[in-house]
């Protein structure tokens, strides 16, 4: 008859990746989700109503005026995005120069220091620690007869 092993009750407890949410936090998240969905639905309804209003023959002059304002707004927006892109490129250039001129020499200095520490450790190990261990491990009666 084969032996059956009893299941062990000792298991390593694993912590959950995220702590459980409180009831207040769950209500808050549901409220935020509900309000967000309501706002999106209201925007969609507004866009549909605005489109229906804009295509009416009586409102074409107003629609042309809104179109002209939108074109001017988009032109300014494109200009602003271009300026921000130039600023971003300048900042990336400055970051690259900072890394090249300041961080790289600092890392080289740290590397030299680590090599010096490594050499000092090897020297101390070979010239101080090993002879001390050899002397300390020699039996007393051998040292007394020397």
HELIX and SHEET records of a PDB file:
HELIX    1   1 UNK A   23  UNK A   54  1                                  32    
HELIX    2   2 UNK A   57  UNK A   59  5                                   3    
HELIX    3   3 UNK A   60  UNK A   98  1                                  39    
HELIX    4   4 UNK A   99  UNK A  103  3                                   5    
HELIX    5   5 UNK A  104  UNK A  124  1                                  21    
HELIX    6   6 UNK A  125  UNK A  129  3                                   5    
HELIX    7   7 UNK A  130  UNK A  137  1                                   8    
HELIX    8   8 UNK A  140  UNK A  144  1                                   5    
END                                                                             
